[in-house]
Amino acid sequence: MPDTRQVGLWGEREHLERKAETKRAAKFQSRDPREIFVGSKRLDEYLTENEAGWVVRLREELERVDFSMLEKAYGDQGRRPFHPRVMVGLIVYGMLIRQWSLRELQNLAVRDVGAWFICGGHQPDHSTLGKFLVLHRETLGDEFFASLTRQLVMRLGTQGKVAAIDGTVIEAASRRFRLLKAEAVREIAREAVAAAGEKPDDEALGRKAREAQAVAEIVTAREQKRKAKGRKSEATVVPEEQEAVMQPRKDGVARPSYKPSVLVDETGLILAQRVDLSSETAVVSTLLDRAASATGRAVETALMDAGYFSVAILRTSVERDLDVLCPPGKTHGSTWDRAGPTGLFGKSRFAFDEENNVYRCPAGQAMASFKKGTEYGLNYQRYATKACGTCPLKSQCTKGAGRSIKRYEGDDLKDAMLSVFNQPAARAVYQRRQIIVEPIFAELRERQGLRRFHRRGLSGVRLEFSLHCIALNLKRTMAGIAVRLSLVFVWSVRFGTAQLVLAVFSLSREPGGQF
């Protein structure tokens, strides 16, 4: 029978497979930007002479990137689409100059000479950019970032043996003025369900009732989670962006937000990134797996701040045979200490004597076990002493009649980490964490302007953060290559032309040493 839809009656799958095999590759709109002139001068020369040579280098980096996983989403039908290099390049360029809303990107493509060079003179409008992001939402957020990172790792020759992990809080697109408390959300849901019940044939009312009930379920789940953690404040939600969680930013002001995290190697390259609703510890395993995929080898030493000092993270490090340096708190002189919730002595100031099953308080008194229980899914023993009443340090230790300490399952791992940080060598290694990872979020906030997400929902936020990390990685790669070239130049000045040739040859033969 002829190759028509009728064949689907006997073998639709085979028919579609034959069509896929014969599908021709798409032809894209993509021009060489070096053919663009400003007056009588080529655009790349014009940019270089006007202190915008980094734009030329960015275009060169984009030309080395493999966009095949994005290209395969298009077919050879209809009007030719813009090449993914044009679209991703324009977005990255906009992020590097703090302009990445769709309207701002459209305007850049029309009036900005740097965008002309990145786009090859093409001028995609905001709707075309929006459709591109929707089409490649999942790929850009995970697969493309991972693929590009592997390419950049090869170019820089990094091995990722030592890495730092950190997270931050970035405000959601939705405004806090739309925030509703749990009781208000449940009341709205009751009213919506009642209205839908009066008019069962009204599809709009039915849909509104289902959406209101879904929001009510989310806020109820948050209430239960807060209760399990011993928090008394009422849960809240933004109906238009239900996934955003009310949490304090770095300045202490609580806003509907998300929590992105990164894993960065010593070259400053982001090997892995992930956005969670509200936890930075929940994504550690994912970051380690993705970093290993990017470099081809597991991270050997991971540096984390006190926010990761938990039994779960320490157990993960043991299971992975990973060297972790994670302090119990901030440094106070020659000791590391996590202060208590009200500025009193933290738990790390109490030493556990395993042989005698007692704690030693900062005053040297023995604290014996007197109670057992279960909390947060972990068994614990509670320790206390009767000497608190006459202790000279009582005002620094407790505001009550006496101080007690809970020892949970896994606290032996915390004790081991505390003993590690008593070694000067471990502290010296840990000091590198600050220079490795802290500049990443400083760059994202101050240089790229990522103080608030533009897209709504967890999937949109993950896409946006991935693009910001891609932009920063390309920037770091350009800087890294420039440093290596400058070293070659210094070598040539000192040793002569013959040595320069040998230097270039040796660098090019290093893993990922092409430039």
C-alpha positions as CSV (number, residue, x, y, z in Angstrom):
1,M,0.0,0.0,0.0
2,P,1.2,3.6,-0.5
3,D,3.2,5.3,2.3
4,T,0.2,7.2,3.8
5,R,-1.3,7.5,7.3
6,Q,-3.3,4.3,6.4
7,V,-0.2,2.3,7.2
8,G,-0.7,3.2,10.8
9,L,-3.4,0.6,11.0
10,W,-0.7,-2.1,10.8
11,G,2.5,-0.5,12.0
12,E,2.4,3.1,13.0
13,R,5.7,2.8,15.0
14,E,7.6,1.4,12.0
15,H,6.2,4.1,9.8
16,L,7.3,6.9,12.2
17,E,10.8,5.3,12.5
18,R,11.1,5.3,8.7
19,K,10.1,8.9,8.6
20,A,12.7,9.8,11.3
21,E,15.4,8.0,9.3
22,T,14.7,10.0,6.2
23,K,14.3,13.4,8.1
24,R,16.9,15.8,6.7
25,A,19.0,18.0,8.9
26,A,17.8,21.6,9.4
27,K,19.4,24.5,7.6
28,F,19.9,27.4,10.0
29,Q,20.3,31.1,9.7
30,S,23.9,31.8,10.7
31,R,26.2,34.3,9.2
32,D,29.9,35.0,9.7
33,P,30.1,38.2,11.8
34,R,33.4,39.1,10.3
35,E,31.6,40.1,7.2
36,I,29.9,43.0,9.0
37,F,31.6,46.4,8.7
38,V,31.3,49.6,10.6
39,G,32.1,52.1,8.0
40,S,35.2,50.8,6.3
41,K,36.4,48.7,9.3
42,R,35.5,45.1,10.0
43,L,33.3,44.8,13.1
44,D,35.7,42.5,15.0
45,E,38.5,45.1,14.5
46,Y,36.2,47.9,15.5
47,L,35.3,46.0,18.8
48,T,39.0,45.2,19.6
49,E,40.1,48.8,19.1
50,N,37.3,50.0,21.3
51,E,38.2,47.8,24.3
52,A,35.5,45.2,23.5
53,G,37.8,42.5,22.4
54,W,36.3,40.1,24.9
55,V,33.2,40.0,22.7
56,V,35.3,38.7,19.8
57,R,36.8,36.0,22.1
58,L,33.3,35.1,23.3
59,R,32.2,34.5,19.8
60,E,35.3,32.3,19.2
61,E,34.4,30.3,22.2
62,L,30.8,29.8,21.0
63,E,32.1,28.6,17.7
64,R,34.0,25.8,19.4
65,V,30.9,24.7,21.3
66,D,29.0,21.6,20.2
67,F,25.4,22.5,19.7
68,S,24.3,19.2,18.1
69,M,21.9,18.3,20.9
70,L,20.0,21.5,20.3
71,E,20.2,21.3,16.5
72,K,18.5,17.9,16.4
73,A,15.2,19.5,17.6
74,Y,14.7,21.1,14.2
75,G,13.7,19.7,10.9
76,D,14.3,20.9,7.3
77,Q,10.8,22.4,6.9
78,G,9.4,25.9,6.9
79,R,11.4,29.0,7.5
80,R,15.0,28.5,8.5
81,P,15.4,28.9,12.3
82,F,18.2,30.9,13.9
83,H,21.2,28.6,14.7
84,P,21.3,27.7,18.5
85,R,24.6,29.4,18.6
86,V,22.9,32.7,17.8
87,M,20.3,32.3,20.5
88,V,22.5,31.0,23.2
89,G,25.2,33.5,22.3
90,L,22.8,36.4,22.6
91,I,21.4,35.2,26.0
92,V,24.9,34.7,27.4
93,Y,26.1,38.0,26.1
94,G,23.1,39.7,27.7
95,M,23.7,38.0,31.0
96,L,27.4,39.1,31.0
97,I,26.2,42.8,30.7
98,R,23.3,42.4,33.1
99,Q,20.5,42.5,30.5
100,W,18.7,39.2,30.0
101,S,15.0,39.8,29.9
102,L,13.5,38.9,26.6
103,R,12.8,42.5,25.7
104,E,16.3,43.6,26.7
105,L,17.8,40.8,24.5
106,Q,15.7,41.8,21.6
107,N,16.8,45.5,21.9
108,L,20.5,44.4,22.2
109,A,20.2,42.4,18.9
110,V,19.0,45.6,17.2
111,R,21.2,48.4,18.7
112,D,24.3,46.8,20.4
113,V,27.4,46.3,18.2
114,G,28.6,43.5,20.5
115,A,25.3,41.7,20.0
116,W,25.6,42.2,16.3
117,F,28.9,40.3,16.3
118,I,27.6,37.5,18.6
119,C,24.5,37.1,16.5
120,G,26.2,37.6,13.1
121,G,23.8,40.5,12.4
122,H,20.7,38.4,13.0
123,Q,18.0,40.1,15.2
124,P,15.7,37.5,16.9
125,D,12.8,39.2,18.7
126,H,11.5,38.4,22.2
127,S,8.9,35.9,21.1
128,T,11.4,33.9,19.1
129,L,13.8,33.9,22.1
130,G,10.9,32.8,24.3
131,K,10.0,29.9,22.0
132,F,13.6,28.8,21.9
133,L,13.8,28.7,25.7
134,V,10.5,26.8,25.9
135,L,11.6,24.3,23.2
136,H,15.0,23.6,24.9
137,R,14.0,24.1,28.6
138,E,15.0,20.6,29.8
139,T,18.1,20.3,27.5
140,L,19.6,23.7,28.4
141,G,19.0,23.1,32.1
142,D,20.8,19.8,32.4
143,E,22.2,18.1,29.3
144,F,23.6,21.1,27.4
145,F,25.3,22.5,30.6
146,A,26.9,19.1,31.2
147,S,28.1,18.7,27.6
148,L,29.5,22.3,27.5
149,T,31.2,21.8,30.9
150,R,33.0,18.7,29.6
151,Q,34.2,20.6,26.6
152,L,35.5,23.4,28.8
153,V,37.2,21.0,31.2
154,M,39.1,19.6,28.2
155,R,40.1,23.0,27.0
156,L,41.4,24.1,30.5
157,G,42.8,20.7,31.4
158,T,41.3,20.8,34.8
159,Q,41.0,17.6,36.9
160,G,38.6,18.6,39.6
161,K,40.4,16.9,42.4
162,V,39.7,19.6,44.9
163,A,36.4,21.4,44.7
164,A,34.2,23.7,46.9
165,I,30.5,23.4,47.3
166,D,28.2,26.3,48.3
167,G,24.7,27.5,48.0
168,T,22.8,30.8,48.2
169,V,19.3,32.2,48.3
170,I,17.9,34.0,45.2
171,E,14.6,35.8,45.3
172,A,11.7,34.4,43.1
173,A,10.1,36.4,40.3
174,S,6.8,36.7,42.3
175,R,6.4,39.6,44.7
176,R,6.0,39.0,48.4
177,F,2.8,41.2,48.3
178,R,1.0,38.1,46.8
179,L,2.0,36.0,49.7
180,L,-0.8,34.3,51.6
181,K,-0.9,32.5,54.9
182,A,-2.1,28.9,55.3
183,E,-5.6,29.8,56.7
184,A,-6.3,32.3,53.9
185,V,-5.3,29.7,51.3
186,R,-7.6,27.1,52.8
187,E,-10.5,29.6,53.0
188,I,-10.0,30.5,49.3
189,A,-10.0,26.7,48.4
190,R,-13.2,26.2,50.4
191,E,-14.9,29.1,48.6
192,A,-13.7,27.9,45.2
193,V,-14.9,24.3,45.8
194,A,-18.3,25.6,47.0
195,A,-18.7,27.8,43.9
196,A,-17.8,24.9,41.6
197,G,-20.3,22.7,43.4
198,E,-23.1,25.2,42.7
199,K,-22.3,25.2,38.9
200,P,-20.9,21.7,38.1
201,D,-21.0,22.3,34.4
202,D,-18.8,25.4,34.5
203,E,-15.3,24.1,33.5
204,A,-13.6,27.4,34.5
205,L,-14.9,27.2,38.1
206,G,-13.9,23.5,38.3
207,R,-10.4,24.3,37.1
208,K,-10.1,27.2,39.6
209,A,-11.3,24.9,42.4
210,R,-8.7,22.2,41.5
211,E,-5.9,24.8,41.4
212,A,-7.0,26.3,44.8
213,Q,-7.1,22.8,46.4
214,A,-3.6,22.1,45.0
215,V,-2.2,25.3,46.6
216,A,-3.9,24.4,49.9
217,E,-2.3,20.9,49.8
218,I,1.1,22.5,49.3
219,V,0.8,24.9,52.2
220,T,-0.5,22.1,54.5
221,A,2.5,20.0,53.6
222,R,4.8,22.9,54.5
223,E,3.0,23.3,57.8
224,Q,3.7,19.6,58.6
225,K,7.3,19.9,57.6
226,R,7.8,23.0,59.8
227,K,6.1,21.2,62.7
228,A,8.4,18.2,62.4
229,K,11.4,20.6,62.6
230,G,10.0,22.2,65.7
231,R,9.2,25.6,64.0
232,K,6.0,27.4,65.1
233,S,5.6,30.1,62.5
234,E,2.8,29.7,60.0
235,A,3.5,28.4,56.5
236,T,2.9,30.7,53.6
237,V,2.7,30.4,49.8
238,V,2.5,32.6,46.7
239,P,-0.4,31.1,44.6
240,E,1.1,32.3,41.3
241,E,4.4,30.6,42.1
242,Q,3.6,27.8,44.5
243,E,7.1,26.3,44.5
244,A,8.9,29.4,45.8
245,V,9.6,29.0,49.5
246,M,9.7,31.9,52.1
247,Q,13.3,31.9,53.4
248,P,15.8,34.6,54.5
249,R,18.2,36.1,51.9
250,K,21.8,36.7,52.8
251,D,20.8,40.1,54.2
252,G,18.3,38.4,56.6
253,V,15.2,39.6,54.9
254,A,12.7,36.8,54.2
255,R,11.3,36.6,50.7
256,P,9.8,33.9,48.4
257,S,13.0,32.4,47.0
258,Y,14.9,29.4,45.7
259,K,18.2,27.9,46.7
260,P,20.8,27.3,43.9
261,S,24.0,25.5,44.6
262,V,27.3,25.0,42.7
263,L,30.4,22.8,42.8
264,V,33.5,24.7,41.7
265,D,37.0,23.5,41.0
266,E,40.2,25.3,41.7
267,T,40.3,27.0,38.3
268,G,36.9,28.7,39.1
269,L,35.0,26.5,36.7
270,I,31.5,25.5,37.7
271,L,31.5,21.7,37.2
272,A,28.0,21.2,38.5
273,Q,25.0,23.2,39.5
274,R,21.5,22.5,40.8
275,V,18.6,24.5,42.2
276,D,16.5,23.2,45.1
277,L,13.4,24.7,46.7
278,S,15.0,25.4,50.1
279,S,17.9,23.0,50.8
280,E,21.6,23.2,49.8
281,T,22.5,19.9,51.5
282,A,19.9,17.9,49.5
283,V,21.8,18.4,46.2
284,V,25.3,17.5,47.4
285,S,25.2,13.9,45.9
286,T,23.8,15.2,42.6
287,L,26.6,17.8,42.4
288,L,29.3,15.2,43.1
289,D,27.9,12.9,40.4
290,R,27.6,15.6,37.8
291,A,31.1,16.8,38.6
292,A,32.5,13.3,38.1
293,S,30.7,13.1,34.8
294,A,32.2,16.4,33.6
295,T,35.8,15.5,34.5
296,G,35.8,11.8,34.2
297,R,36.9,11.3,37.7
298,A,35.5,11.6,41.2
299,V,36.1,14.7,43.4
300,E,38.8,13.7,46.0
301,T,38.5,16.6,48.4
302,A,35.3,18.7,48.9
303,L,35.3,22.0,50.9
304,M,32.0,23.1,52.5
305,D,31.0,25.7,55.0
306,A,29.3,25.2,58.4
307,G,25.9,25.0,56.8
308,Y,26.8,21.5,55.5
309,F,27.9,20.2,58.9
310,S,25.3,17.4,59.3
311,V,25.3,13.7,59.9
312,A,23.7,13.1,56.4
313,I,26.6,14.9,54.6
314,L,29.3,13.3,56.7
315,R,27.8,9.8,56.0
316,T,27.7,10.6,52.3
317,S,31.4,11.4,52.4
318,V,32.2,8.1,54.1
319,E,30.1,6.1,51.6
320,R,31.9,7.9,48.7
321,D,35.4,7.7,50.3
322,L,35.4,11.5,49.9
323,D,37.7,13.7,51.9
324,V,35.4,16.4,53.3
325,L,36.4,19.5,55.2
326,C,33.4,21.1,56.8
327,P,33.7,23.0,60.1
328,P,31.2,22.9,62.9
329,G,31.0,26.7,63.0
330,K,32.9,29.9,62.7
331,T,36.4,30.3,63.9
332,H,37.0,31.9,67.3
333,G,40.8,32.5,67.6
334,S,42.4,29.0,67.4
335,T,39.2,27.0,67.8
336,W,36.2,26.2,65.5
337,D,32.8,26.6,67.2
338,R,29.2,26.7,66.2
339,A,27.5,29.2,68.6
340,G,24.2,28.3,70.1
341,P,20.9,29.8,68.9
342,T,21.0,32.6,71.5
343,G,24.7,33.2,71.5
344,L,25.5,30.7,74.3
345,F,28.0,27.9,74.2
346,G,27.4,25.7,71.1
347,K,27.3,21.9,71.3
348,S,30.8,21.7,69.8
349,R,32.2,23.2,73.1
350,F,31.1,20.0,74.9
351,A,33.6,17.1,74.6
352,F,32.3,13.6,74.5
353,D,34.1,10.9,76.5
354,E,33.2,7.7,74.7
355,E,34.9,5.4,77.2
356,N,32.9,6.7,80.1
357,N,29.8,7.7,78.1
358,V,29.8,11.2,79.5
359,Y,30.1,14.7,78.1
360,R,32.6,17.3,79.6
361,C,31.1,20.8,79.6
362,P,33.3,23.9,79.1
363,A,33.8,24.1,82.9
364,G,35.1,20.5,83.0
365,Q,32.0,19.0,84.7
366,A,30.9,15.5,83.7
367,M,27.4,15.3,82.2
368,A,25.8,11.8,82.5
369,S,23.1,10.2,80.3
370,F,19.6,10.3,81.9
371,K,17.1,10.0,79.1
372,K,16.7,8.3,75.6
373,G,14.4,9.3,72.8
374,T,13.8,9.7,69.0
375,E,13.8,12.9,67.1
376,Y,14.0,13.7,63.3
377,G,14.1,9.9,62.7
378,L,17.2,9.5,64.8
379,N,17.7,8.0,68.2
380,Y,19.4,10.1,70.9
381,Q,20.5,10.2,74.5
382,R,20.3,13.3,76.7
383,Y,23.1,14.3,79.0
384,A,23.1,16.7,82.0
385,T,24.8,17.6,85.2
386,K,23.7,18.9,88.6
387,A,26.6,21.3,88.9
388,C,25.1,24.1,86.7
389,G,23.6,26.0,89.8
390,T,27.1,26.9,91.1
391,C,29.0,27.1,87.8
392,P,30.8,30.4,87.1
393,L,30.1,29.9,83.3
394,K,26.4,29.4,83.7
395,S,25.5,32.8,82.1
396,Q,27.4,31.8,79.0
397,C,25.9,28.3,78.9
398,T,22.2,28.5,79.7
399,K,19.4,30.8,80.7
400,G,17.5,28.0,82.5
401,A,18.1,26.0,85.6
402,G,20.6,23.7,83.9
403,R,22.1,22.7,80.5
404,S,21.5,19.4,78.7
405,I,23.0,18.0,75.6
406,K,21.4,15.6,73.1
407,R,23.7,13.0,71.4
408,Y,22.2,11.7,68.1
409,E,23.2,8.7,66.0
410,G,26.1,9.8,63.8
411,D,27.4,12.4,66.2
412,D,30.7,10.4,66.2
413,L,31.2,11.6,62.7
414,K,30.8,15.2,63.8
415,D,33.3,14.6,66.6
416,A,35.8,13.2,64.1
417,M,35.4,16.2,61.9
418,L,36.0,18.5,64.8
419,S,39.2,16.7,65.7
420,V,40.3,17.1,62.0
421,F,39.8,20.9,62.3
422,N,42.1,20.9,65.3
423,Q,45.0,20.3,62.9
424,P,46.6,23.4,61.3
425,A,47.1,21.6,58.0
426,A,43.4,20.9,57.6
427,R,42.6,24.6,58.3
428,A,45.1,25.7,55.8
429,V,43.5,23.6,53.1
430,Y,40.0,24.7,54.1
431,Q,41.0,28.4,53.7
432,R,41.1,27.8,49.9
433,R,37.3,27.3,49.9
434,Q,36.7,31.0,50.2
435,I,38.8,31.9,47.1
436,I,37.4,29.0,45.1
437,V,33.7,29.4,45.5
438,E,32.8,32.7,47.1
439,P,33.7,34.8,44.0
440,I,31.1,32.7,42.0
441,F,28.0,34.1,43.7
442,A,29.6,37.5,44.0
443,E,30.0,37.5,40.2
444,L,26.5,36.2,39.6
445,R,25.0,38.9,41.9
446,E,27.2,41.9,41.2
447,R,28.5,41.4,37.7
448,Q,25.6,39.5,36.1
449,G,22.8,41.0,38.2
450,L,21.3,37.8,39.4
451,R,19.6,39.1,42.5
452,R,16.1,38.0,41.4
453,F,15.0,35.3,38.9
454,H,13.0,36.4,35.9
455,R,11.3,33.1,35.2
456,R,8.7,31.5,37.4
457,G,8.5,27.9,38.8
458,L,11.3,25.5,39.6
459,S,11.9,24.3,36.0
460,G,12.1,27.9,34.8
461,V,14.4,28.9,37.6
462,R,16.7,25.9,36.9
463,L,16.9,26.9,33.2
464,E,17.7,30.5,34.1
465,F,20.4,29.5,36.6
466,S,21.9,27.0,34.2
467,L,22.3,29.8,31.5
468,H,23.9,32.1,34.1
469,C,26.4,29.4,35.0
470,I,27.1,28.8,31.3
471,A,27.8,32.5,30.8
472,L,30.2,32.5,33.8
473,N,32.0,29.4,32.7
474,L,32.6,30.8,29.2
475,K,33.9,34.0,30.8
476,R,36.2,32.0,33.1
477,T,37.4,29.9,30.2
478,M,38.3,33.0,28.2
479,A,40.2,34.4,31.2
480,G,42.0,31.1,31.7
481,I,43.1,30.8,28.1
482,A,44.3,34.5,28.2
483,V,46.4,33.7,31.3
484,R,48.1,30.8,29.5
485,L,48.8,32.8,26.4
486,S,50.3,35.6,28.6
487,L,52.6,33.1,30.2
488,V,53.8,32.0,26.8
489,F,54.5,35.6,25.9
490,V,56.5,36.1,29.0
491,W,58.5,32.9,28.3
492,S,59.2,34.2,24.7
493,V,60.5,37.5,26.0
494,R,62.9,35.8,28.4
495,F,64.1,32.8,26.3
496,G,63.6,33.8,22.7
497,T,61.6,32.6,19.7
498,A,62.8,29.0,19.6
499,Q,61.7,28.5,23.2
500,L,58.4,30.2,22.4
501,V,57.7,27.6,19.7
502,L,58.5,24.8,22.2
503,A,56.2,26.5,24.8
504,V,53.3,26.7,22.4
505,F,53.8,23.1,21.4
506,S,54.0,21.8,24.9
507,L,50.8,23.6,26.0
508,S,48.9,22.4,23.0
509,R,49.8,18.8,23.8
510,E,48.5,19.1,27.4
511,P,45.1,17.5,28.1
512,G,42.7,20.1,26.6
513,G,45.6,22.3,25.8
514,Q,44.3,23.6,22.5
515,F,43.9,27.4,22.2
